[in-house]
Amino acid sequence: EDQVTQSPEALRLQEGESSSLNCSYTVSGLRGLFWYRQDPGKGPEFLFTLYSAGEEKEKERLKATLTKKESFLHITAPKPEDSATYLCAVRGNQGGKLIFGQGTELSVKP
Amino acid sequence: SQTIHQWPATLVQPVGSPLSLECTVEGTSNPNLYWYRQAAGRGLQLLFYSVGIGQISSEVPQNLSASRPQDRQFILSSKKLLLSDSGFYLCAWSTGTSGSFGANVLTFGAGSRLTVL
């Protein structure tokens, strides 16, 4: 069964304090790993898709990387506006549905 | 450009009352449509998805049902709400099939917060 586990559940950082969020997955034939950002009371907003081990993608202070078993979302010198819940999801070759993790709630204090 | 609309944004309903949440997509044709529920402010649980008009797949047995009367319209319904139906409901759409890399990004609506009292 496809499964996604994110850690930590919550992360509190000071502004400028870099860190990483982890997404561990088991899937039958990875067809894409997705990162989303969700602000309170709003729908998730797409950030990145990664397809194969070794792939990396960047957007402003965020960088996503992928191995055969996990993905990391690195946040460099975060700002308070980066505070949100970050969701990871995978799509395998069983029906094509996205399986989401529980998310990491990031709080960046000034 | 494509947009997704979901309403109502907030709903407070008594136990046993009916429910209707509506979602429409603009700027695309024949989208895949999805209903998710997010409980406890975190994980997303897929409830229903549809690859075409009148085609509904249910992921979890429950008190809810879904319909797709038009190509870009997706409706989530219940005849009698339960307390456990409370949550944040999200509609989403995607293009393409599972065989098309890059065509399967889900775009979400703003969500509907349902409180059942």
Interface residues (C-beta under 8 A of the other chain):
Chain A: R31 G32 F34 Y36 P40 G41 K42 G43 P44 E45 F46 T49 Y51 T85 L87 A89 R91 N93 G95 G96 K97 L98 F100 G101 Q102 G103
Chain B: Q6 G41 R42 G43 L44 L46 Y49 E59 F88 L90 A92 T97 S98 F101 G102 N104 V105 L106 T107 F108 G109 A110 G111 R113
